[in-house]
Protein backbone atom coordinates (compact mmCIF):
# COMPACT_ATOMS: atom_id res chain seq x y z
CA UNK A 1 0.00 0.00 0.00
CA UNK A 2 1.47 3.39 -0.97
CA UNK A 3 1.99 6.28 1.40
CA UNK A 4 -0.05 7.63 3.17
CA UNK A 5 -2.37 4.63 3.06
CA UNK A 6 0.15 2.24 4.61
CA UNK A 7 -1.35 2.97 8.08
CA UNK A 8 -4.86 3.28 9.47
CA UNK A 9 -6.64 6.62 9.43
CA UNK A 10 -7.98 5.91 12.96
CA UNK A 11 -5.46 3.52 14.57
CA UNK A 12 -7.19 3.55 17.95
CA UNK A 13 -10.50 2.47 16.46
CA UNK A 14 -8.78 -0.15 14.27
CA UNK A 15 -6.90 -1.57 17.28
CA UNK A 16 -10.12 -1.79 19.28
CA UNK A 17 -12.12 -3.58 16.60
CA UNK A 18 -9.23 -5.86 15.61
CA UNK A 19 -8.99 -6.99 19.22
CA UNK A 20 -12.65 -8.04 19.10
CA UNK A 21 -12.75 -9.24 15.48
CA UNK A 22 -9.28 -10.43 14.32
CA UNK A 23 -8.44 -10.35 10.63
CA UNK A 24 -9.44 -13.45 8.66
CA UNK A 25 -7.77 -15.33 5.86
CA UNK A 26 -8.92 -17.60 3.05
CA UNK A 27 -9.02 -20.68 5.26
CA UNK A 28 -11.79 -19.21 7.37
CA UNK A 29 -13.94 -18.60 4.30
CA UNK A 30 -14.11 -22.28 3.52
CA UNK A 31 -17.21 -24.15 4.53
CA UNK A 32 -17.10 -27.37 6.47
CA UNK A 33 -18.03 -30.43 4.43
CA UNK A 34 -21.77 -30.97 4.50
CA UNK A 35 -22.77 -34.60 3.96
CA UNK A 36 -26.47 -35.25 3.50
CA UNK A 37 -28.68 -37.96 2.06
CA UNK A 38 -30.13 -37.57 -1.39
CA UNK A 39 -33.70 -37.20 -0.11
CA UNK A 40 -32.49 -34.45 2.29
CA UNK A 41 -30.91 -32.64 -0.63
CA UNK A 42 -34.18 -32.94 -2.52
CA UNK A 43 -36.04 -31.47 0.46
CA UNK A 44 -33.66 -28.52 0.49
CA UNK A 45 -34.24 -27.89 -3.20
CA UNK A 46 -38.02 -28.20 -2.82
CA UNK A 47 -38.11 -25.83 0.19
CA UNK A 48 -35.86 -23.32 -1.56
CA UNK A 49 -38.18 -23.41 -4.56
CA UNK A 50 -41.15 -22.66 -2.34
CA UNK A 51 -39.43 -19.65 -0.81
CA UNK A 52 -38.08 -18.19 -4.06
CA UNK A 53 -40.95 -18.51 -6.51
CA UNK A 54 -43.95 -16.22 -7.03
CA UNK A 55 -47.32 -16.92 -5.54
CA UNK A 56 -50.03 -18.84 -7.32
CA UNK A 57 -52.02 -15.63 -7.72
CA UNK A 58 -49.11 -14.03 -9.55
CA UNK A 59 -48.73 -17.13 -11.76
CA UNK A 60 -52.39 -17.04 -12.70
CA UNK A 61 -52.18 -13.34 -13.56
CA UNK A 62 -48.99 -13.88 -15.57
CA UNK A 63 -50.52 -16.72 -17.61
CA UNK A 64 -53.96 -15.15 -17.91
CA UNK A 65 -54.09 -15.64 -21.71
CA UNK A 66 -52.22 -18.98 -21.68
CA UNK A 67 -49.09 -17.58 -23.27
CA UNK A 68 -46.40 -19.07 -21.01
CA UNK A 69 -46.43 -20.78 -17.61
CA UNK A 70 -44.10 -19.69 -14.83
CA UNK A 71 -43.83 -22.90 -12.86
CA UNK A 72 -40.64 -23.75 -11.03
CA UNK A 73 -38.43 -26.51 -12.37
CA UNK A 74 -39.15 -28.63 -9.30
CA UNK A 75 -42.83 -28.70 -10.28
CA UNK A 76 -42.02 -29.81 -13.81
CA UNK A 77 -39.01 -32.11 -13.52
CA UNK A 78 -39.70 -33.60 -10.11
CA UNK A 79 -36.95 -34.79 -7.78
CA UNK A 80 -33.21 -35.01 -8.35
CA UNK A 81 -32.98 -38.76 -8.56
CA UNK A 82 -36.21 -39.17 -10.41
CA UNK A 83 -38.77 -41.89 -10.01
CA UNK A 84 -36.90 -44.36 -12.22
CA UNK A 85 -33.31 -43.61 -11.18
CA UNK A 86 -32.65 -46.68 -9.12
CA UNK A 87 -28.89 -46.33 -9.44
CA UNK A 88 -28.85 -42.95 -7.66
CA UNK A 89 -31.18 -44.25 -5.00
CA UNK A 90 -28.90 -47.21 -4.38
CA UNK A 91 -25.72 -45.11 -4.31
CA UNK A 92 -26.95 -42.15 -2.27
CA UNK A 93 -29.99 -43.49 -0.47
CA UNK A 94 -30.27 -44.00 3.25
CA UNK A 95 -26.92 -45.21 4.52
CA UNK A 96 -24.88 -43.31 1.90
CA UNK A 97 -24.37 -39.57 1.98
CA UNK A 98 -23.44 -37.09 -0.72
CA UNK A 99 -21.29 -33.95 -0.43
CA UNK A 100 -23.48 -30.99 -1.38
CA UNK A 101 -20.45 -29.05 -2.58
CA UNK A 102 -20.03 -31.63 -5.37
CA UNK A 103 -23.62 -31.28 -6.49
CA UNK A 104 -24.03 -29.19 -9.65
CA UNK A 105 -27.45 -27.80 -10.37
CA UNK A 106 -28.85 -28.64 -13.79
CA UNK A 107 -29.29 -25.96 -16.44
CA UNK A 108 -32.77 -25.52 -17.80
CA UNK A 109 -33.72 -23.91 -21.11
CA UNK A 110 -37.00 -22.33 -21.93
CA UNK A 111 -38.90 -24.12 -24.67
CA UNK A 112 -41.18 -22.17 -26.97
CA UNK A 113 -44.75 -23.25 -27.39
CA UNK A 114 -44.46 -23.22 -31.21
CA UNK A 115 -42.04 -26.02 -31.99
CA UNK A 116 -42.01 -25.59 -35.79
CA UNK A 117 -41.16 -22.09 -37.06
CA UNK A 118 -42.91 -20.63 -40.03
CA UNK A 119 -41.23 -21.35 -43.42
CA UNK A 120 -41.76 -17.75 -44.40
CA UNK A 121 -39.21 -16.47 -41.85
CA UNK A 122 -36.13 -14.89 -43.42
CA UNK A 123 -33.14 -17.29 -43.61
CA UNK A 124 -30.97 -14.89 -41.64
CA UNK A 125 -33.47 -15.13 -38.83
CA UNK A 126 -33.75 -18.90 -39.22
CA UNK A 127 -30.04 -19.19 -38.50
CA UNK A 128 -30.71 -17.72 -35.09
CA UNK A 129 -33.32 -20.33 -34.22
CA UNK A 130 -30.81 -22.94 -33.03
CA UNK A 131 -30.29 -24.28 -29.48
CA UNK A 132 -28.56 -21.03 -28.49
CA UNK A 133 -31.38 -18.77 -29.59
CA UNK A 134 -32.36 -17.97 -25.99
CA UNK A 135 -28.84 -16.81 -25.12
CA UNK A 136 -28.30 -14.37 -28.00
CA UNK A 137 -29.43 -11.44 -25.87
CA UNK A 138 -26.93 -12.10 -23.09
CA UNK A 139 -24.17 -9.47 -22.59
CA UNK A 140 -20.54 -10.35 -23.39
CA UNK A 141 -18.36 -11.98 -20.80
CA UNK A 142 -16.49 -8.74 -20.07
CA UNK A 143 -18.22 -5.37 -20.29
CA UNK A 144 -14.95 -3.70 -21.44
CA UNK A 145 -13.63 -3.85 -24.98
CA UNK A 146 -10.06 -3.43 -23.69
CA UNK A 147 -9.84 -6.62 -21.66
CA UNK A 148 -6.73 -7.68 -23.63
CA UNK A 149 -4.62 -4.66 -22.72
CA UNK A 150 -0.90 -5.31 -22.21
CA UNK A 151 2.32 -3.28 -22.59
CA UNK A 152 2.50 -4.03 -26.28
CA UNK A 153 -1.01 -2.85 -27.05
CA UNK A 154 -0.40 0.25 -24.93
CA UNK A 155 2.81 0.99 -26.84
CA UNK A 156 1.05 0.42 -30.16
CA UNK A 157 -1.89 2.68 -29.21
CA UNK A 158 0.55 5.38 -28.10
CA UNK A 159 2.43 5.03 -31.40
CA UNK A 160 -0.80 5.35 -33.36
CA UNK A 161 -1.71 8.52 -31.49
CA UNK A 162 1.76 9.99 -31.97
CA UNK A 163 1.71 9.08 -35.64
CA UNK A 164 -1.67 10.68 -36.12
CA UNK A 165 -0.39 13.85 -34.49
CA UNK A 166 2.74 13.81 -36.66
CA UNK A 167 4.98 13.67 -33.60
CA UNK A 168 7.27 11.12 -35.24
CA UNK A 169 8.76 13.80 -37.39
CA UNK A 170 12.36 14.29 -36.33
CA UNK A 171 12.12 17.77 -35.09
CA UNK A 172 12.09 19.83 -31.96
CA UNK A 173 8.36 19.19 -31.46
CA UNK A 174 8.91 15.46 -31.30
CA UNK A 175 10.84 15.61 -28.03
CA UNK A 176 8.47 18.19 -26.61
CA UNK A 177 5.60 15.81 -27.34
CA UNK A 178 7.43 12.91 -25.67
CA UNK A 179 8.03 14.95 -22.54
CA UNK A 180 4.51 16.37 -22.53
CA UNK A 181 2.76 13.02 -22.88
CA UNK A 182 5.16 11.20 -20.59
CA UNK A 183 4.84 13.73 -17.76
CA UNK A 184 1.06 13.94 -17.94
CA UNK A 185 0.67 10.18 -18.17
CA UNK A 186 2.85 9.77 -15.11
CA UNK A 187 0.95 12.40 -13.12
CA UNK A 188 -2.43 11.04 -14.14
CA UNK A 189 -1.53 7.43 -13.40
CA UNK A 190 -0.11 8.33 -10.00
CA UNK A 191 -3.20 10.37 -9.11
CA UNK A 192 -5.53 7.64 -10.31
CA UNK A 193 -3.56 5.00 -8.43
CA UNK A 194 -3.60 7.01 -5.22
CA UNK A 195 -7.27 7.78 -5.63
CA UNK A 196 -8.00 4.09 -6.15
CA UNK A 197 -6.08 3.17 -2.99
CA UNK A 198 -7.84 5.95 -1.07
CA UNK A 199 -11.26 4.87 -2.27
CA UNK A 200 -10.58 1.20 -1.53
CA UNK A 201 -8.73 1.39 1.82
CA UNK A 202 -10.18 4.50 3.45
CA UNK A 203 -13.66 3.65 2.25
CA UNK A 204 -13.36 0.16 3.69
CA UNK A 205 -12.03 1.50 6.97
CA UNK A 206 -14.88 4.01 7.33
CA UNK A 207 -17.36 1.34 6.39
CA UNK A 208 -15.97 -0.96 9.09
CA UNK A 209 -16.21 1.82 11.68
CA UNK A 210 -19.93 2.05 10.96
CA UNK A 211 -20.54 -1.65 10.33
CA UNK A 212 -19.04 -3.17 13.49
CA UNK A 213 -20.97 -0.99 15.99
CA UNK A 214 -24.15 -1.48 13.98
CA UNK A 215 -23.52 -5.22 13.87
CA UNK A 216 -23.10 -5.36 17.64
CA UNK A 217 -26.30 -3.38 18.15
CA UNK A 218 -28.15 -5.76 15.82
CA UNK A 219 -26.77 -8.74 17.76
CA UNK A 220 -27.85 -7.19 21.04
CA UNK A 221 -31.30 -6.52 19.60
CA UNK A 222 -31.64 -10.12 18.42
CA UNK A 223 -30.49 -11.36 21.82
CA UNK A 224 -33.26 -9.33 23.42
CA UNK A 225 -35.77 -10.66 20.91
CA UNK A 226 -34.63 -14.23 21.60
CA UNK A 227 -34.90 -13.59 25.32
CA UNK A 228 -38.42 -12.27 24.90
CA UNK A 229 -39.29 -15.20 22.67
CA UNK A 230 -37.88 -17.81 25.04
CA UNK A 231 -39.20 -16.39 28.29
CA UNK A 232 -41.88 -18.40 30.10
CA UNK A 233 -45.55 -17.54 30.33
CA UNK A 234 -45.28 -14.58 32.64
CA UNK A 235 -49.04 -14.07 32.64
CA UNK A 236 -49.71 -17.46 34.20
CA UNK A 237 -47.01 -16.97 36.80
CA UNK A 238 -48.33 -13.54 37.73
CA UNK A 239 -51.86 -14.95 37.93
CA UNK A 240 -50.64 -17.39 40.60
CA UNK A 241 -49.23 -14.42 42.51
CA UNK A 242 -52.62 -12.65 42.63
CA UNK A 243 -54.01 -14.31 45.82
CA UNK A 244 -50.72 -13.75 47.61
CA UNK A 245 -50.49 -10.13 46.48
CA UNK A 246 -54.07 -9.45 47.58
CA UNK A 247 -53.43 -11.01 50.99
CA UNK A 248 -50.15 -9.11 51.29
CA UNK A 249 -51.87 -5.85 50.36
CA UNK A 250 -54.55 -6.43 52.99
CA UNK A 251 -51.91 -7.24 55.60
CA UNK A 252 -50.05 -4.06 54.69
CA UNK A 253 -53.27 -2.05 55.04
CA UNK A 254 -54.03 -3.64 58.42
CA UNK A 255 -50.50 -3.06 59.66
CA UNK A 256 -50.54 0.55 58.47
CA UNK A 257 -53.90 1.01 60.20
CA UNK A 258 -52.59 -0.43 63.47
CA UNK A 259 -49.42 1.67 63.21
CA UNK A 260 -51.44 4.82 62.63
CA UNK A 261 -53.77 4.04 65.52
CA UNK A 262 -50.79 3.37 67.80
CA UNK A 263 -49.10 6.55 66.62
CA UNK A 264 -52.30 8.54 67.19
CA UNK A 265 -52.65 7.01 70.68
CA UNK A 266 -49.06 7.95 71.52
CA UNK A 267 -49.57 11.46 70.20
CA UNK A 268 -52.80 11.81 72.19
CA UNK A 269 -51.05 10.49 75.30
CA UNK A 270 -48.18 12.95 74.80
CA UNK A 271 -50.63 15.81 74.37
CA UNK A 272 -52.55 14.76 77.48
CA UNK A 273 -49.35 14.53 79.50
CA UNK A 274 -48.28 17.94 78.21
CA UNK A 275 -51.69 19.36 79.10
CA UNK A 276 -51.53 17.78 82.56
CA UNK A 277 -48.08 19.24 83.17
CA UNK A 278 -49.32 22.62 81.96
CA UNK A 279 -52.32 22.48 84.30
CA UNK A 280 -50.14 21.36 87.22
CA UNK A 281 -47.77 24.23 86.49
CA UNK A 282 -50.64 26.74 86.31
CA UNK A 283 -52.08 25.30 89.54
CA UNK A 284 -48.74 25.66 91.29
CA UNK A 285 -48.33 29.16 89.89
CA UNK A 286 -51.86 30.05 91.03
CA UNK A 287 -51.15 28.77 94.56
CA UNK A 288 -47.84 30.67 94.69
CA UNK A 289 -49.58 33.90 93.76
CA UNK A 290 -52.25 33.36 96.43
CA UNK A 291 -49.63 32.51 99.06
CA UNK A 292 -47.58 35.56 98.16
CA UNK A 293 -50.62 37.78 98.42
CA UNK A 294 -51.64 36.27 101.80
CA UNK A 295 -48.09 36.63 103.08
CA UNK A 296 -47.84 40.26 101.98
CA UNK A 297 -51.27 41.08 103.47
CA UNK A 298 -50.31 39.41 106.77
CA UNK A 299 -46.97 41.16 106.79
CA UNK A 300 -48.66 44.51 106.17
CA UNK A 301 -50.85 43.86 109.27
CA UNK A 302 -47.74 43.77 111.50
CA UNK A 303 -46.07 46.91 110.15
CA UNK A 304 -47.99 49.48 112.26
CA UNK A 305 -46.53 50.71 115.60
CA UNK A 306 -49.44 49.39 117.71
CA UNK A 307 -49.34 45.97 116.15
CA UNK A 308 -45.55 45.77 116.54
CA UNK A 309 -45.80 46.85 120.23
CA UNK A 310 -48.59 44.38 120.91
CA UNK A 311 -46.74 41.53 119.10
CA UNK A 312 -43.51 42.33 121.00
CA UNK A 313 -45.25 42.36 124.39
CA UNK A 314 -46.95 39.05 123.65
CA UNK A 315 -43.73 37.51 122.48
CA UNK A 316 -41.75 38.69 125.51
CA UNK A 317 -44.42 37.30 127.78
CA UNK A 318 -44.21 33.90 126.13
CA UNK A 319 -40.42 33.96 126.23
CA UNK A 320 -40.50 34.88 129.90
CA UNK A 321 -42.58 31.81 130.65
CA UNK A 322 -40.33 29.47 128.61
CA UNK A 323 -36.91 30.87 129.39
CA UNK A 324 -34.64 28.29 131.07
CA UNK A 325 -31.00 28.73 131.92
CA UNK A 326 -29.26 25.57 130.76
CA UNK A 327 -25.75 24.97 129.57
CA UNK A 328 -25.50 24.98 125.73
CA UNK A 329 -28.96 26.57 125.21
CA UNK A 330 -28.57 29.94 123.48
CA UNK A 331 -32.01 30.38 121.85
CA UNK A 332 -35.50 30.49 123.27
CA UNK A 333 -38.51 29.88 120.99
CA UNK A 334 -41.62 31.86 121.69
CA UNK A 335 -43.99 29.48 119.70
CA UNK A 336 -46.30 32.36 118.87
CA UNK A 337 -49.33 31.55 116.62
CA UNK A 338 -50.32 35.18 115.95
CA UNK A 339 -48.71 35.35 112.51
CA UNK A 340 -49.96 31.92 111.35
CA UNK A 341 -53.50 32.70 112.49
CA UNK A 342 -53.43 36.02 110.65
CA UNK A 343 -51.91 34.28 107.59
CA UNK A 344 -54.69 31.70 107.50
CA UNK A 345 -57.32 34.44 107.60
CA UNK A 346 -55.54 36.45 104.91
CA UNK A 347 -55.00 33.31 102.74
CA UNK A 348 -58.72 32.59 102.55
CA UNK A 349 -59.42 36.22 101.72
CA UNK A 350 -56.61 36.39 99.12
CA UNK A 351 -57.77 33.14 97.52
CA UNK A 352 -61.35 34.33 97.24
CA UNK A 353 -60.19 37.71 95.89
CA UNK A 354 -57.88 36.15 93.30
CA UNK A 355 -60.58 33.69 92.15
CA UNK A 356 -62.98 36.60 91.67
CA UNK A 357 -60.42 38.67 89.70
CA UNK A 358 -59.56 35.76 87.37
CA UNK A 359 -63.21 34.84 86.80
CA UNK A 360 -64.08 38.45 86.03
CA UNK A 361 -61.13 38.67 83.62
CA UNK A 362 -61.94 35.24 82.06
CA UNK A 363 -58.39 33.96 82.63
CA UNK A 364 -59.05 31.45 85.39
CA UNK A 365 -57.00 28.29 84.68
CA UNK A 366 -58.91 25.13 83.76
CA UNK A 367 -57.31 23.23 86.63
CA UNK A 368 -58.59 25.77 89.18
CA UNK A 369 -62.16 25.81 87.85
CA UNK A 370 -64.96 24.30 89.86
CA UNK A 371 -66.95 21.24 88.82
CA UNK A 372 -69.90 23.39 87.74
CA UNK A 373 -67.63 25.59 85.60
CA UNK A 374 -65.98 22.55 83.96
CA UNK A 375 -69.37 21.01 83.21
CA UNK A 376 -70.60 24.26 81.75
CA UNK A 377 -67.47 24.76 79.55
CA UNK A 378 -67.39 21.15 78.26
CA UNK A 379 -68.96 20.93 74.72
CA UNK A 380 -72.02 18.75 74.36
CA UNK A 381 -71.90 15.38 72.48
CA UNK A 382 -73.91 16.90 69.63
CA UNK A 383 -71.31 19.66 69.19
CA UNK A 384 -68.46 17.13 69.17
CA UNK A 385 -70.42 14.96 66.72
CA UNK A 386 -70.88 17.88 64.32
CA UNK A 387 -67.18 18.82 64.48
CA UNK A 388 -66.18 15.21 63.75
CA UNK A 389 -68.63 15.05 60.86
CA UNK A 390 -67.11 18.20 59.30
CA UNK A 391 -63.56 16.81 59.49
CA UNK A 392 -64.72 13.43 58.14
CA UNK A 393 -66.46 15.11 55.18
CA UNK A 394 -63.32 17.12 54.35
CA UNK A 395 -61.21 13.94 54.49
CA UNK A 396 -63.67 12.02 52.30
CA UNK A 397 -63.67 14.81 49.71
CA UNK A 398 -59.87 14.97 49.57
CA UNK A 399 -59.06 11.22 49.65
CA UNK A 400 -61.89 8.67 49.56
CA UNK A 401 -65.33 8.27 51.17
CA UNK A 402 -65.26 6.94 54.73
CA UNK A 403 -68.23 5.38 56.52
CA UNK A 404 -67.88 5.81 60.28
CA UNK A 405 -70.58 6.22 62.95
CA UNK A 406 -68.82 7.22 66.21
CA UNK A 407 -70.79 8.02 69.35
CA UNK A 408 -69.73 10.80 71.68
CA UNK A 409 -71.82 10.23 74.84
Rosetta blueprint (number, residue, H / E / L):
1 X L
2 X L
3 X L
4 X L
5 X L
6 X L
7 X L
8 X L
9 X L
10 X L
11 X H
12 X H
13 X H
14 X H
15 X H
16 X H
17 X H
18 X H
19 X H
20 X H
21 X L
22 X L
23 X L
24 X L
25 X L
26 X H
27 X H
28 X H
29 X H
30 X L
31 X L
32 X L
33 X L
34 X L
35 X E
36 X E
37 X L
38 X H
39 X H
40 X H
41 X H
42 X H
43 X H
44 X H
45 X H
46 X H
47 X H
48 X H
49 X H
50 X H
51 X H
52 X L
53 X L
54 X L
55 X L
56 X H
57 X H
58 X H
59 X H
60 X H
61 X H
62 X H
63 X L
64 X L
65 X L
66 X L
67 X L
68 X L
69 X L
70 X L
71 X L
72 X L
73 X H
74 X H
75 X H
76 X H
77 X H
78 X L
79 X L
80 X L
81 X L
82 X L
83 X L
84 X L
85 X L
86 X H
87 X H
88 X H
89 X H
90 X H
91 X H
92 X H
93 X L
94 X L
95 X L
96 X L
97 X L
98 X E
99 X E
100 X H
101 X H
102 X H
103 X L
104 X L
105 X L
106 X L
107 X L
108 X L
109 X L
110 X L
111 X L
112 X L
113 X L
114 X L
115 X L
116 X L
117 X L
118 X L
119 X L
120 X L
121 X L
122 X L
123 X H
124 X H
125 X H
126 X H
127 X L
128 X L
129 X L
130 X L
131 X L
132 X L
133 X H
134 X H
135 X H
136 X L
137 X L
138 X L
139 X L
140 X L
141 X L
142 X L
143 X L
144 X L
145 X L
146 X L
147 X L
148 X L
149 X L
150 X L
151 X H
152 X H
153 X H
154 X H
155 X H
156 X H
157 X H
158 X H
159 X H
160 X H
161 X H
162 X H
163 X H
164 X H
165 X L
166 X L
167 X L
168 X L
169 X L
170 X L
171 X L
172 X H
173 X H
174 X H
175 X H
176 X H
177 X H
178 X H
179 X H
180 X H
181 X H
182 X H
183 X H
184 X H
185 X H
186 X H
187 X H
188 X H
189 X H
190 X H
191 X H
192 X H
193 X H
194 X H
195 X H
196 X H
197 X H
198 X H
199 X H
200 X H
201 X H
202 X H
203 X H
204 X H
205 X H
206 X H
207 X H
208 X H
209 X H
210 X H
211 X H
212 X H
213 X H
214 X H
215 X H
216 X H
217 X H
218 X H
219 X H
220 X H
221 X H
222 X H
223 X H
224 X H
225 X H
226 X H
227 X H
228 X H
229 X H
230 X H
231 X L
232 X L
233 X L
234 X H
235 X H
236 X H
237 X H
238 X H
239 X H
240 X H
241 X H
242 X H
243 X H
244 X H
245 X H
246 X H
247 X H
248 X H
249 X H
250 X H
251 X H
252 X H
253 X H
254 X H
255 X H
256 X H
257 X H
258 X H
259 X H
260 X H
261 X H
262 X H
263 X H
264 X H
265 X H
266 X H
267 X H
268 X H
269 X H
270 X H
271 X H
272 X H
273 X H
274 X H
275 X H
276 X H
277 X H
278 X H
279 X H
280 X H
281 X H
282 X H
283 X H
284 X H
285 X H
286 X H
287 X H
288 X H
289 X H
290 X H
291 X H
292 X H
293 X H
294 X H
295 X H
296 X H
297 X H
298 X H
299 X H
300 X H
301 X H
302 X L
303 X L
304 X L
305 X H
306 X H
307 X H
308 X H
309 X H
310 X H
311 X H
312 X H
313 X H
314 X H
315 X H
316 X H
317 X H
318 X H
319 X H
320 X H
321 X H
322 X H
323 X L
324 X L
325 X L
326 X L
327 X L
328 X L
329 X L
330 X L
331 X L
332 X L
333 X L
334 X L
335 X L
336 X L
337 X L
338 X H
339 X H
340 X H
341 X H
342 X H
343 X H
344 X H
345 X H
346 X H
347 X H
348 X H
349 X H
350 X H
351 X H
352 X H
353 X H
354 X H
355 X H
356 X H
357 X H
358 X H
359 X H
360 X H
361 X H
362 X L
363 X L
364 X L
365 X L
366 X H
367 X H
368 X H
369 X L
370 X L
371 X H
372 X H
373 X H
374 X H
375 X H
376 X H
377 X H
378 X L
379 X L
380 X L
381 X H
382 X H
383 X H
384 X H
385 X H
386 X H
387 X H
388 X H
389 X H
390 X H
391 X H
392 X H
393 X H
394 X H
395 X H
396 X H
397 X H
398 X H
399 X L
400 X L
401 X L
402 X L
403 X L
404 X L
405 X L
406 X L
407 X L
408 X L
409 X L
